[in-house]
Amino acid sequence: MADEDTTETGRCISCKRTFRYDPRTVETVLIDPQSGLPPGLTVLGTLRPATPEAVARSAEQPVCPDCLERARKFDQAWNPLGG
């Protein structure tokens, strides 16, 4: 039963809550540890070209199911037609 032992414990990059997840199926976000943001995103929330260095030093961080659900609800509220 090696499949049952594949869960890990980590912190959600969004809400910082500790949760258990399967690393093969968890949703992740690429985060630059130097800025604490995804490469190509500014502190003001605007986009800029991501530098190769920022992408190279970035790592995938897990997102908990509660934050994913909140993000989906937010997206549906602002894009009711799905476009």
Order of alpha helices (4+ residues) and beta strands (2+ residues): beta-beta-beta-alpha-beta-alpha
